[in-house]
Amino acid sequence: MGKLIKSIYTDGACSGNPGPGGWGTVVYFADGSVYEMGGADRQTTNNRMEIQAAIAALDYLVKTEQSEPLGLYTDSEYVKNGITKWIKGWKQKGWKTSTGKPVLNQELWEVLDQLNQQASRQVKLDWRYVKGHSGDVGNDRCDEIARAFSLGRAPKLQQTVEIASTTTNISVSKEIQSTQTIEFPQEIVAPDAEPESAMVNPSSLPNSETLDSDLPREVRVFQLRNMVETLHMADEIAAKGYLITSSELADLMDVNASAVTSRGDNWVWRNWIVSRVRREGNQILWQLERVD
């Protein structure tokens, strides 16, 4: 066994969703050394890049044969919840959603699941969510690598530890270590441009949407009806693939606009994954993807 791994960070990025994408993975060792990986894809989605970064992390980990516990950090609730919660239901349904539709990114999830099972037999692996753009050094570095690749640039990667070549059967990205402008490799599978479907345990609504048990029943029922209307509206937005602005999303969630923009590019609200798609003028456009 080689050096002891302390933690691993992963992140994905996409210039447009779908669009050119990149991923970054950083392995931190107990002695202070690091091993950085990254890659690019010509036409992909942010979610695919997030999964690809996690695949690279686990592929590296299983080759080390480390047995000491470690944390794997991602700023994608989609990835963390997918591999720790939703994937069991997906497999039980034959990789179908509750509506009978195929789970998007299935081929990547299958690779990640296989590697996660291998890693879990080898080491106690703790999947951890870290808020993006929050000043976390590991997350910020992964984001820097992923964004550079998504923009067609290959950053200089620190690779102070040797590793065997990757043997994963499915790889939508390749590692590039030059500092020159890169040409994107071809995608093996067509990118997913439609909303993602999955199983989820809904998170709590903001406080303003919580029903107050001290209020009269008639008022609570009225609030409940309004909440259901809001959820139906969010479902329609997701089903139609509509893009909405930060202020519109804030109105939908009944929160301040700053509470939307401060949460990063990809996060979970109730039954939906909320993803930042692009900026138009001074407006940020968001997409809702139903997880059910």
N, C-alpha and C positions, 0 to 999 in steps of 0.2 A: 504494500500500500504506500502511496506517495504522501504528499503533504495533507494536513488536515484542513478540510473545507469548513469555514465558519458560517458562511451564508452565500446565497445566490440571488441575484436580482434579474428580473426580465422586464422587457417593455416592447411594445410595437407602435408603429406610427404609419400614417397614410396621408399622402398629399391629395386629398379628395377621398371620398368613400363611396364607391370604389375609386381607385387611382393608383399611382406609383406608391409602393410601400417599402418599409424597412423594419428590421427588428434588431434588438440589442440584448445581450446577456452578459452579465459580469459575475465572475466567481471570485469570492474573497476568501483568502486563506488565513489561518490563525497566525502565521508568521508575518502577515502584512502584505504578501505578494498577491497579485491578481492575475486572472486570465479572462480576457475580453473576447467576445464573439459577436458577429453581426452579419447581416445579409440584406439583400434587396429583392424586390419583385416588381415586374413591370406593371401589372394590373392586378390589384388585390383589394382587400378590405382591412380595416384596422383590427377587427377581431381575428382574422387569419394570421396577421403578423404577431398579435399577442400570443396566440397558440404556438406559432412557430418558435418564438423566443423561449417559451416554456419547454417545448420539445428539445431544443438545443441544450437547455439547462439539465434536463433529466438524462439526455443521452450522454452528456459529459459526466454526470454524477455516477451513473451505473458503471462506467469504465474505470472509475477510481477505486471501486470496491470499498469505499469508506463505510464504516459501521457506526461512527459517532453521529448523534442527532444533529440536524441543522435546519435552518429556516429557509424557505424559498419564497421570495417576496415578489408580488405583482401588483400593479395599480389597476388591474382589470378584474372587477368583480365578476365579469362574464367568465373569465378563465378560472378564477378561484372557486366560484360556486359550481361551475360546470364540472370540474374534475372532482370536487369533494361532495357534491350533492346531486346534481341533475343527471349525471351520466348513468347512474344506476337505473333510473326510470327510463332513460332513452334506450338502454340495452334490453330492458325487460319488454319494451314495446317494439323491438326489432328496429331500433333507430327511427322510430316514428314519433311525432308529437301527439298530443292529446287530440288534435284535429285530424290525425292520419297523414300529415305531411312529413316528408323526409326531414330529418335534422340536418341543418346546414353545417358545412365543414366536417361532415362525418369522417372523411378519410383522415383528417388531422386529429380529430378527437380519438379515433381508434389508435393512432400511433401514440398519442399522449397518454391514453389509458394504459396501453401495454407497458410503456416506460415507467409510468407511475406505479404500476403493480410490481415491476422489477425493483424499482428504487425502494418501495415500501418494505419489500422482503429483506432488503439489504441494510436499511437505515431507517430510523424514526424521522420521517420527513414532515415538517410542519409548514403547510401552505398558509401564507400570511398576506393580508391585504395592506398595502401602503398607499396613502393618498398621493396622487400624482401632483407634481409641481408644488410640493410642500416643504422643500428644502432638504429632503432625504438625499444624502450624497449618492448612494447606490442607485436609487431610482432616477435621479437627475442625470447620472452618467449613462444609464441605459437609454434614457430618452434622447440624449445627445447623439448617441450612436445610431439609434433607430431613425431619428429625423434626418440625420446626414445621409443615410442610405436611401431614405424615401425621396430625397431631393437630388439623387444621382451622384452624391459624393461619398467616397469611401474614407472614413476617418482612420487615423493611425491607431491601431488597437494594441493595447498592452498584453503581451502573451509571454509571461515569464516562466510558465510551466508547460512542459511537453504533454501532449495527449495523443492517443491513438486516433486514426482517421475515423470519421463518422460512418456508421454502418446502417443508420436508419433507412428503411426501405423507401419511405416517402419523404421527400424534401422539396419544398417549394422555393427555397432560397439557397444561395451558396455563399460561403464565407469569402470575403474579399479583403485583403489587407493592404492594398496600395493606397496612396493618398490622391490618386488621379480620379477624374470623372469616370463613372462606371457606366457600362451598358447593362440594362436589366436582363436577367435570365428569363426564359419563357416560363409561364405558369403551367403546371402539369394539368390542373383541373380548372375549369372556368370559374371565375370569381363569383362570390355570392352577392348579388345586388338586392335581394329581397329580404324582408325582415326575418330575423332569427327566431326560431321557436324552441322552447325547452320547458323543463319543469322548474318551478321556483316556489319557495316559501315566501310570500309577499312580506316585505318589510313594512314597518309602521308608517303611516302618513304623517306629514308635519303636524305639529301641535294644533294648528288652526283647523285641521280637518278631524281631529279626534272628537268623538261624541262625548259631551259632558253629561254624566249620569245625574247631575244635580238639576238639570233643566227639565221642564215638563215633558211628558212623553210626546206630545204633539210636536214640540220643537225638535226633539231628537229624531223623530220620524222624518220631519222635513229636512233636517240635516243629512240624514241617511239617504234620502231620495236625491238630494243634490250631489252627494258623494258618488252615488251610482251613475248619475248622469255624467259626472266628470270622468269616471272610469270608462263608460261607453264612448265618450268623446276621444279619450286617449286610445282606445281600441281602434276606432275609425281612423285616426291619424296614422297609427301603426300599419293597419291593414292596407291603406291606400298609399303608403309610402310618402306621405306629405312631409315636407320640411317646415319647421316652425322656428321662429326667432326666440332669442333668450327671454324677451319680455312676454311673448305668448306662452312659452313653456312655464315661466314663473307664474303667470296667471292660472294656467292649468293646474299647477301644483299648489297654488295659493301660498307662494313664498316670495320674498324679495328677489329681484333679478340677480343681485350679487350672490345669492345662495345657489343660483344655477351656474354662473360662470366660474365660481370659485371651486367647483367640485371636479374640475379636470375635463378630459376629453371623452371619457367612457365610464359610466357608472350605472347603478341599478336604482330604479325608483318603482316601488310596488311591483307590478307584473311586467315591467318594461326595462330593457337596457336602453339607456339614453346615450347617444353617440354624437359628438361634434362632427359635422360633415365638412363645412367650409365657411368662409367669411365672404359676405357680399357687401361691399361698402363698409359701413360701420356696424353691420349686423352679423351676428354669428347664427348660423342655421344648424338645427339639431334634428336628429331622426330618432323615432321611438321604434324599438324592435320588441315584439311581444314574446315573453317567456311564459309558458303555460304548462 
